[in-house]
Amino acid sequence: MPTSTASSVTSTNNVNSPAAETSLNGQRDKSGRLHKRSRSGCFTCRLRRKKCDEGHPSCKACANLCIKCEYKRPIWWSNAEQRRQQKERIKIKIKQTKSLERSGSLQEHMNRALSSSSSAGHDLGRPIYTDPNLAAHFSTPGFVPISYSQNYPYEVDVKTERQTFVNNVPLRHDSSVSTFNAMGPPQLHATLPTFPSDEWLQEEYSESSRQFSQASTLMGDQRVGQSHASLQANIPVDDYDRPLLDHFVDNVLRMIFPILEVHQRGSARARSVLQSLETNKSYFHCCLSVAAIHLKTTSGLHGEQIDHDIMRHRYEAISELCKSLNKDADHDHILDATLAMIFFHCSVGAPDDYLPDIPWNDHFQAASNLVTKLDLTNQLIPCGPMHTVPPFSMSLTTWIDILGATMLGKTPQFAHSYRAKHLSGTSSGLRELMGCDDRIMYLISEVACLESLKLEGRIDSGAVSTHVTALSEQLEYTQDADSTLMSPYSAETGAIRPDALTKTMTAIFRIAACIYLCSLVPGGDRDQTRTINLVNALTDAMTYIPAGTFGFDRSLVWPLLIAGAFSTPSSPFRQVLHNRVIALGDLAELGSIGRMYQLLNDYWRLSDDPVDPSFPSGANEPELGYQSAEMRQDAIPSVPLLSPGMREIKRQQVHWRDVMNRNGWRHLLI
């Protein structure tokens, strides 16, 4: 019987091999000499080994896949391991782009919402929202596009399929068919079947919830749990969304305001949130969207269904907000929902969340207009016989406004109000809300104002130095006579002592404010002795902050960002931060702390490495894409080693805000 022999050719992916050198640089003649030719194609296509049409400013392949097109030699090209990591990032980005293409109608409506922000008016908190009529265009899996007339009945069968994966392993598949025969269109939720056995999704989190309840002196109270259960039962929700509501109450709600819980005011705030879920539809859908984001991040549930749940509630929240704005009523409900859309997202979601959303500062423009409309800056609510506090929505607005201004390099919206409150000694309720004394936050607002004036060129270097000196004295004046920091744990009960915890947190924010202020001094640098000492002092203070999953690192994102941005490569702060992030486990990937740590690693990689003079300017710009957790865990930058006789090359002068802008990140890191 005749046999055939198949020969195989093994190819190599090593771009440094002779074959690769010939392919990339030219052709060899018979004598073996290499005749060089000009390199063609962008570095991205060359990395992917794809044909490039050399279009500018971006080739067609990169433009279609929404990935960064590199014609100048990027920094990752010089190292094989970095090329491998970059290739993985590109694969992830391509996967994300394909996912977004499948929800193109959602992206279209988000773009409409964003574009409306530049043309809408600024009355009654309506600078960005116009009614997008989302329900009419919403793309729902299992929905059949239909057209109907209200004068004639219609009949349509809708098949809904749902498949659940855990770690990419299919576990369930449900299918149902609903028939509609009526004079009007079906309601959105009416087409979604009931899945009464979906409670199994929560089993994975029940144990962690019980552990948190035991660790919390507030949420462990049985009566509080009973009151939550009774309030939760009153919230109208479709059976399909019941798991999301339960997940929000059981897992997300307790992690949103950790400092409030320490001060034993978390129960009142939780009851307020539950009441808002019952009465405020926009707030309700915002919370369910946040629950879906948290579920996706913590459970490993990936796919179109969980993304659809996120986007469905995200857009319904905006739609309900638009309806309220059109009615010009319930301004306090609109403000609560808008602030929730800003703040809740800071607590959940992975750094590589690619689903479309409205940037936080666009939401905040609407919120600030509502605050002005409601005159909340001048309102005080009685709290006890001799004490008053501002409305909670104003406290939350103040927190977002002051630290958010530092994200943008802008003046806080209500800077004049904070200045007046600072002079009069009026509290904004920040100490019990987020852990930092109000006076420090007011002074951070002043530093943000000074930076804004400097960036806009409205103040010269001499005036900057004068103001820096004055603000530095004000910060020193806020120091307690007894500056000794102590463990926040009670020696008798082991419970957290609120005063000890907030004293340490205030000290950390004060040091970060000083670092932020020093950065404005003309010629200031992270290598200066004063800055180094401040970063070391903040590092020491972190010893008194509980770490790990039940710690409070996630409440210190802003000071950790400031200290990290002005730490030297050899600073012990970097290793301390790295260890604390590792101790957070899965929580390190949630919300602002994950985004902050990603930003710092990208910033350190750019600012620590010397500039190769053979590279064109801009070659060291950080690539688009996100590092995986495994990459980040070992990404503690170190001082580059120089061979004997080599001169030290000047490092790049770059601000952490520049890294955010280059990557298109609109983070609120609080």
C-alpha positions in Angstrom: 0.0 0.0 0.0 1.6 3.3 -1.0 2.4 5.6 1.8 2.8 9.4 1.7 5.2 11.4 3.8 4.3 14.9 5.0 7.0 17.3 5.8 6.5 20.0 8.3 8.3 23.3 8.6 8.7 24.8 12.1 8.7 28.6 12.1 9.9 30.8 14.9 8.2 33.8 16.4 11.5 35.3 17.6 11.7 38.7 15.9 15.4 38.8 16.7 16.3 35.7 14.7 18.2 36.1 11.4 15.1 35.2 9.4 13.2 37.9 11.1 16.1 40.4 10.6 16.0 39.6 6.9 12.2 40.1 6.8 12.2 43.3 8.6 15.4 45.0 7.4 15.9 43.8 3.8 17.2 41.0 1.6 20.5 39.2 1.6 22.4 38.8 -1.7 24.4 35.7 -2.7 27.4 36.8 -0.7 25.2 37.0 2.5 25.4 40.8 2.7 22.2 42.4 4.0 20.8 45.2 1.7 18.7 47.3 4.0 15.4 48.7 3.0 13.1 51.1 4.8 10.9 49.6 7.4 7.2 49.7 6.4 4.1 49.5 8.5 3.2 50.6 12.0 4.8 48.9 15.0 1.4 47.6 16.1 0.8 45.7 12.8 4.4 44.5 12.8 3.9 43.1 16.3 0.7 41.4 15.2 2.4 40.2 12.0 -0.4 41.8 9.9 -0.2 43.7 6.7 -0.3 47.4 7.2 -1.6 50.0 4.7 0.5 52.7 6.4 -2.4 55.1 6.7 -1.8 58.2 8.8 -2.4 59.1 11.5 -3.7 55.6 12.0 -3.6 52.7 9.6 -6.9 51.0 8.7 -6.3 47.8 10.7 -5.6 49.7 13.9 -8.5 52.2 13.3 -11.0 49.4 12.8 -9.9 47.6 15.9 -9.7 50.8 18.0 -6.1 50.1 19.1 -3.2 52.5 19.2 -1.3 52.8 15.9 2.4 53.3 16.6 4.7 54.7 13.9 7.3 56.0 16.2 9.3 53.3 17.9 7.5 52.6 21.2 9.4 51.7 24.4 7.9 48.2 24.5 9.6 47.3 21.2 13.1 47.2 22.7 12.4 44.2 25.0 11.0 40.8 24.1 9.0 40.4 27.3 7.5 43.8 26.9 6.5 43.0 23.3 4.8 39.8 24.6 2.9 41.8 27.2 1.9 44.4 24.7 0.7 41.7 22.3 -1.6 40.4 25.1 -2.9 43.9 25.8 -3.7 44.3 22.1 -5.6 41.0 22.2 -7.6 42.1 25.1 -8.4 45.4 23.5 -9.5 43.7 20.3 -11.8 41.4 22.3 -13.3 44.5 24.0 -13.8 46.2 20.7 -15.6 43.2 19.2 -17.8 43.1 22.3 -18.7 46.7 21.9 -19.5 46.2 18.2 -22.2 43.7 19.3 -23.8 46.4 21.4 -23.5 49.2 18.8 -26.8 50.7 19.5 -25.9 51.2 23.1 -22.7 53.0 22.1 -24.7 55.2 19.8 -27.0 56.4 22.5 -24.1 57.0 24.9 -22.4 59.2 22.2 -25.7 61.1 21.9 -25.8 61.6 25.6 -22.2 62.8 25.6 -22.6 65.1 22.6 -25.6 66.7 24.1 -23.5 68.0 27.0 -21.9 70.7 24.8 -25.1 72.1 23.5 -27.7 71.8 26.3 -28.5 74.6 28.7 -27.4 75.0 32.3 -30.8 75.6 34.0 -32.1 73.4 36.8 -29.2 71.0 36.6 -29.8 70.2 32.9 -26.4 70.7 31.3 -25.9 67.3 29.9 -29.1 65.3 29.8 -31.7 65.2 27.0 -34.2 62.5 26.8 -32.5 59.8 24.6 -35.8 57.8 24.4 -33.7 54.8 25.2 -36.4 52.2 25.5 -37.4 52.7 21.8 -33.9 51.8 20.6 -32.6 49.5 23.3 -31.0 46.4 22.0 -31.9 43.5 24.2 -30.7 39.9 23.7 -33.7 37.8 22.6 -35.8 40.8 21.5 -37.2 40.9 18.0 -37.3 44.4 16.4 -41.0 45.2 15.9 -43.0 48.1 14.5 -46.5 48.6 15.5 -49.4 51.0 15.3 -51.5 51.9 18.3 -54.6 51.5 16.1 -54.1 47.8 15.4 -53.4 44.9 17.6 -50.2 42.9 17.1 -48.9 39.5 18.1 -45.3 38.7 18.5 -43.4 35.8 20.0 -40.3 36.6 21.9 -37.7 34.0 22.7 -35.4 34.7 25.6 -32.3 32.6 26.3 -30.0 32.9 29.2 -26.7 31.0 29.8 -24.6 31.4 32.9 -20.8 30.8 32.9 -18.4 30.7 35.9 -14.8 30.9 34.9 -15.8 30.3 31.3 -17.5 27.0 32.2 -21.2 26.8 31.1 -23.4 25.9 34.1 -26.9 26.8 33.1 -29.0 27.4 30.0 -32.6 28.6 30.3 -35.0 29.3 27.4 -38.5 30.7 27.4 -41.0 32.0 24.8 -43.5 34.8 25.6 -46.4 35.7 23.3 -47.8 39.2 23.3 -51.1 40.1 21.8 -52.3 43.6 22.7 -53.0 47.1 21.4 -49.8 48.6 22.8 -46.1 47.7 22.9 -44.8 45.2 25.5 -43.1 46.6 28.6 -39.4 46.0 28.7 -39.4 43.8 31.8 -42.5 41.9 30.7 -40.4 40.0 28.2 -37.9 38.8 30.7 -38.8 35.4 32.3 -38.6 34.6 36.0 -35.7 32.6 37.2 -36.7 31.7 40.8 -33.6 29.5 41.3 -31.1 32.3 40.6 -30.4 32.6 44.3 -27.6 30.1 43.8 -25.5 32.9 42.3 -25.3 34.5 45.7 -24.0 31.4 47.5 -20.4 32.2 46.7 -20.7 35.5 48.5 -22.8 34.5 51.5 -19.7 33.4 53.5 -17.8 36.6 52.8 -20.9 38.6 53.8 -21.2 36.8 57.1 -17.5 37.4 57.8 -18.0 41.1 57.1 -21.0 41.2 59.4 -19.0 39.6 62.2 -16.2 42.1 61.7 -18.6 45.1 61.6 -19.9 46.3 64.9 -22.8 47.9 63.1 -24.1 45.6 60.4 -23.8 42.6 62.7 -26.8 43.9 64.8 -29.7 41.6 64.2 -32.3 44.3 64.5 -30.5 46.3 61.8 -30.6 43.3 59.5 -34.3 42.8 60.2 -35.0 46.5 59.4 -33.1 46.1 56.1 -35.0 43.0 55.2 -38.4 44.7 55.8 -37.3 47.8 53.8 -35.9 45.6 51.0 -39.1 43.6 50.8 -41.0 46.8 49.9 -38.8 47.6 46.9 -40.7 46.7 43.7 -38.4 44.7 41.5 -38.8 42.2 38.7 -38.0 38.6 39.5 -35.2 38.7 36.9 -33.5 41.6 38.7 -34.1 40.3 42.2 -30.6 38.7 42.4 -29.0 42.1 41.4 -31.0 43.9 44.1 -30.0 41.3 46.7 -26.4 41.4 45.7 -26.4 45.2 46.0 -27.9 45.1 49.5 -25.8 42.2 50.7 -22.5 42.9 49.2 -22.2 46.4 47.7 -24.0 48.6 50.1 -21.9 47.7 53.1 -18.6 48.6 51.2 -19.6 52.0 49.9 -19.3 54.1 53.1 -16.9 52.2 55.4 -16.1 55.3 57.5 -19.8 56.0 58.2 -20.2 52.5 59.5 -17.2 52.9 61.8 -18.9 56.0 63.2 -22.1 53.9 63.6 -24.1 55.9 61.2 -24.0 53.4 58.5 -27.4 51.9 59.5 -29.2 55.2 59.0 -27.4 55.7 55.7 -28.3 52.2 54.6 -32.0 52.7 55.5 -31.9 55.9 53.5 -30.4 54.1 50.5 -33.1 51.4 50.7 -35.8 54.1 50.8 -34.3 55.7 47.7 -34.3 52.4 46.0 -38.0 52.2 46.6 -39.0 55.8 45.6 -36.3 56.9 43.1 -36.3 54.9 39.9 -33.1 56.5 38.5 -31.3 55.7 41.7 -32.8 52.2 41.7 -31.4 51.4 38.2 -28.1 53.0 39.1 -27.7 50.7 42.1 -28.6 47.6 40.0 -26.1 48.6 37.4 -23.4 48.9 40.1 -24.4 45.5 41.5 -24.0 44.0 38.0 -20.5 45.6 37.7 -19.5 44.2 41.1 -20.9 40.8 40.3 -19.0 40.7 37.1 -15.7 41.8 38.7 -15.9 39.5 41.8 -17.4 36.4 40.4 -15.7 36.1 37.0 -19.0 36.1 35.2 -18.1 37.4 31.7 -20.1 37.6 28.6 -22.8 39.4 26.8 -25.5 38.7 29.4 -23.7 40.4 32.4 -22.6 43.3 30.2 -26.2 43.6 29.0 -27.4 43.8 32.6 -24.9 46.6 33.3 -25.9 48.6 30.3 -29.6 48.0 30.6 -29.8 49.5 34.0 -27.2 52.2 33.2 -29.3 53.5 30.4 -32.6 53.1 32.2 -31.1 55.2 35.0 -30.3 58.0 32.5 -33.7 57.6 30.9 -35.5 58.0 34.3 -33.3 61.0 35.0 -34.3 62.6 31.8 -38.0 62.1 32.6 -37.6 63.8 35.9 -35.7 66.7 34.4 -38.4 67.1 31.8 -41.0 67.3 34.6 -38.8 69.9 36.4 -39.7 68.2 39.7 -38.1 66.1 42.5 -34.8 67.9 42.3 -33.6 66.2 45.4 -34.2 62.8 43.8 -32.4 63.9 40.7 -29.4 65.0 42.8 -29.3 61.8 44.8 -29.3 59.7 41.6 -26.7 61.8 39.9 -24.3 61.7 42.9 -24.9 57.9 43.0 -23.9 57.6 39.4 -20.7 59.4 40.2 -19.7 57.9 43.6 -20.9 54.3 43.5 -18.8 53.6 40.4 -15.8 54.6 42.5 -16.4 51.6 44.7 -16.8 48.9 42.0 -15.6 47.9 38.6 -12.3 46.7 37.3 -9.6 49.2 35.9 -10.2 47.8 32.4 -14.0 48.5 32.4 -14.6 49.2 28.7 -18.4 49.6 28.6 -19.5 53.1 27.6 -20.5 55.5 30.3 -20.9 59.2 30.9 -17.7 60.7 32.5 -18.1 61.6 36.2 -17.3 65.3 35.7 -20.2 65.6 33.2 -22.5 64.2 35.8 -21.1 66.5 38.4 -21.8 69.6 36.3 -25.5 68.6 36.5 -25.2 67.9 40.2 -23.5 71.2 41.0 -26.3 73.1 39.2 -28.8 71.3 41.3 -26.9 72.1 44.5 -27.1 75.8 43.5 -30.8 75.5 42.6 -31.6 73.9 46.0 -29.3 76.3 47.9 -27.7 73.3 49.7 -24.5 75.2 50.5 -26.3 77.3 53.0 -28.6 74.6 54.5 -28.1 73.0 57.9 -30.1 70.2 59.4 -30.6 69.9 63.2 -28.8 66.9 64.7 -29.3 66.8 68.4 -30.2 69.8 70.7 -27.0 71.9 70.0 -25.7 70.5 66.7 -26.4 71.0 63.0 -25.1 69.2 60.0 -25.3 69.9 56.2 -27.6 67.6 54.1 -25.9 64.4 53.3 -26.0 65.1 49.5 -24.0 68.3 50.2 -21.4 66.4 52.2 -21.0 64.0 49.3 -20.9 66.8 46.8 -18.1 68.5 48.8 -16.1 65.3 48.9 -16.4 64.8 45.1 -15.9 68.5 44.3 -12.7 69.1 46.2 -10.8 65.9 45.3 -12.4 65.8 41.9 -10.9 69.2 41.2 -7.4 67.8 41.8 -8.1 65.2 39.1 -8.8 67.9 36.5 -6.4 70.7 37.7 -9.4 73.0 38.1 -10.9 75.1 40.8 -13.6 73.3 42.9 -17.2 74.4 41.9 -18.0 75.7 45.5 -14.5 76.9 46.5 -15.9 80.2 47.8 -18.3 78.3 50.1 -15.5 76.1 51.4 -13.4 79.2 52.1 -16.2 80.8 54.0 -16.9 77.6 56.0 -13.2 77.3 56.8 -13.1 80.8 58.2 -16.2 80.4 60.2 -15.4 76.9 61.5 -18.5 75.3 59.8 -18.4 71.6 59.3 -19.4 69.8 56.1 -19.6 66.4 57.7 -16.5 65.1 56.0 -14.8 63.6 58.9 -17.5 61.1 59.6 -18.2 60.5 55.9 -14.7 59.9 54.5 -12.3 60.1 57.4 -10.6 63.4 56.9 -11.1 66.5 59.0 -13.1 69.3 57.2 -10.3 71.8 57.7 -7.8 69.7 55.8 -10.3 69.2 53.0 -11.0 73.0 52.8 -7.2 73.6 52.5 -6.9 71.0 49.8 -9.6 73.1 48.0 -7.3 76.1 48.4 -4.3 74.3 47.0 -6.5 73.2 44.0 -7.4 76.8 43.4 -3.7 77.8 43.5 -2.8 75.1 41.0 -5.6 76.1 38.7 -4.3 79.7 38.7 -0.8 78.5 38.0 -1.8 76.2 35.2 -3.9 79.0 33.6 -0.9 81.4 33.8 -2.9 83.9 35.9 -0.3 84.0 38.7 3.5 84.4 38.5 6.1 82.2 40.3 6.7 84.8 43.0 3.0 84.9 43.9 2.9 81.1 43.8 5.7 80.8 46.3 4.0 83.4 48.6 0.7 81.5 48.6 2.5 78.2 49.1 4.1 79.5 52.2 0.8 80.9 53.6 -1.0 77.6 52.9 1.8 75.6 54.4 1.4 77.6 57.6 -2.3 76.9 57.6 -1.8 73.2 57.2 0.7 73.2 60.1 -1.9 75.1 62.2 -4.3 72.2 61.8 -1.9 69.8 63.5 -3.1 68.6 66.9 -1.1 69.4 70.0 -0.8 65.7 70.5 0.3 64.3 67.1 0.9 60.8 68.4 -0.8 58.2 66.3 -2.1 55.0 67.9 -3.6 51.7 66.8 -7.3 52.1 65.9 -8.2 48.8 67.7 -9.6 48.9 71.2 -7.5 46.9 73.6 -10.6 45.7 75.5 -12.9 44.7 72.7 -10.8 44.6 69.6 -13.3 46.9 67.8 -12.3 49.9 65.7 -12.1 53.2 67.6 -13.5 55.8 65.3 -11.5 58.7 66.8 -8.2 57.0 66.5 -8.8 55.9 63.0 -10.0 59.3 61.7 -7.1 61.0 63.5 -4.6 58.9 61.5 -6.5 59.3 58.3 -6.6 63.1 58.8 -2.8 63.0 59.4 -2.3 61.1 56.2 -4.5 63.5 54.2 -2.6 66.4 55.8 0.7 65.0 54.7 -0.6 64.4 51.2 -1.9 67.9 51.0 1.6 69.2 51.9 3.1 67.0 49.2 0.5 68.4 46.7 1.3 71.9 47.8 5.1 71.4 47.5 4.7 70.2 44.0 3.5 73.7 43.0 6.7 75.4 44.1 8.6 76.5 41.0 11.4 74.1 40.4 9.9 71.6 42.9 10.9 67.9 42.4 10.3 64.6 44.0 14.0 64.3 44.8 14.0 67.3 47.1 14.6 66.5 50.8 11.3 68.0 52.0 9.2 65.9 49.6 11.2 62.7 50.4 10.6 63.3 54.1 6.9 63.9 53.6 6.5 60.7 51.6 8.4 58.8 54.3 6.1 60.3 57.0 3.0 59.2 55.1 4.5 55.7 54.8 5.1 55.5 58.5 1.5 56.7 59.2 0.1 53.9 57.1 1.3 51.5 59.8 -1.7 52.6 61.9 -4.2 51.9 59.1 -5.7 48.4 59.1 -4.7 46.6 55.9 -6.3 43.7 54.0 -9.9 43.0 53.0 -11.3 44.5 56.2 -8.9 47.4 56.2 -9.3 51.0 55.1 -6.8 51.4 52.2 -9.7 51.8 49.8 -10.6 55.0 51.8 -7.2 56.5 51.2 -6.9 56.4 47.4 -6.3 60.1 47.0 -3.4 60.5 49.5 -1.9 57.2 48.2 -2.0 58.6 44.7 -0.3 61.9 45.7 2.4 60.1 47.7 3.0 57.6 45.0 3.2 60.3 42.2 6.0 62.1 44.2 7.9 59.1 45.5 11.3 58.3 44.2 12.1 54.9 42.7 13.9 53.8 45.9 11.2 55.1 48.2 10.0 52.5 50.7 6.5 53.8 50.0 6.3 51.8 46.8 7.0 48.5 48.4 4.6 49.3 51.2 1.9 50.2 48.7 2.6 47.0 46.7 2.3 44.8 49.8 -1.0 46.5 50.9 -2.5 46.1 47.4 -1.6 42.4 47.5 -3.2 42.0 50.9 -6.4 43.4 49.5 -6.8 40.3 47.3 -9.7 40.6 44.9 -10.7 44.0 46.4 -7.5 45.4 44.8 -9.2 45.1 41.5 -12.4 47.0 42.6 -13.0 50.7 42.0 -10.7 53.6 42.6 -7.8 51.8 44.3 -7.3 49.5 41.3 -7.4 52.4 38.9 -5.0 54.4 41.1 -2.5 51.6 41.3 -2.7 51.1 37.5 -2.1 54.8 37.0 0.9 54.8 39.3 2.5 51.9 37.6 2.1 53.5 34.2 3.4 56.8 35.6 6.4 55.2 37.3 7.3 53.2 34.1 7.3 56.5 32.2 8.9 58.8 34.7 11.5 56.4 36.2 13.0 55.1 33.0 15.7 57.2 31.3 15.0 58.6 27.9 16.9 56.8 25.1 18.3 59.6 22.9 17.9 57.3 19.9 14.2 57.2 20.4 12.1 59.9 18.9 10.2 62.3 21.2 7.0 60.7 22.4 8.4 57.2 21.9 8.1 56.6 25.7 4.4 57.5 25.8 2.5 54.7 27.6 0.7 52.3 25.3 -3.0 52.0 25.4 -4.3 48.9 27.2 -4.4 47.6 30.7 -2.1 45.4 32.7 -3.4 42.2 34.1 -3.2 41.6 37.8 -0.3 39.2 37.4 1.7 41.8 35.5 1.0 44.5 38.1 1.9 42.5 41.1 5.5 42.3 40.0 5.6 45.7 38.4 7.4 47.5 41.3 9.7 49.9 39.3 13.4 50.1 40.3 16.2 52.4 39.6 17.7 51.7 36.1 21.2 50.5 36.3 23.9 52.4 34.3 27.0 50.7 33.0 30.4 52.2 34.1 31.3 55.2 32.1 27.8 56.0 31.0 26.3 59.4 31.8 22.9 59.5 33.5 20.3 60.4 31.0 17.7 63.1 32.1 14.4 61.6 33.0 11.2 62.7 31.5 9.3 65.5 33.2 5.7 64.3 33.2 2.7 64.8 35.5 0.5 61.9 36.6 -2.4 63.8 35.1 -0.6 63.7 31.7 -0.7 59.9 31.9 -4.4 59.9 32.5 -4.9 62.3 29.6 -2.8 60.3 27.2 -4.7 57.1 28.0 -8.1 58.8 27.8 -8.8 57.9 31.4 -11.5 60.0 33.2 -11.0 58.6 36.7 -12.3 60.0 39.9 -9.8 58.6 42.4 -11.3 59.1 45.8 
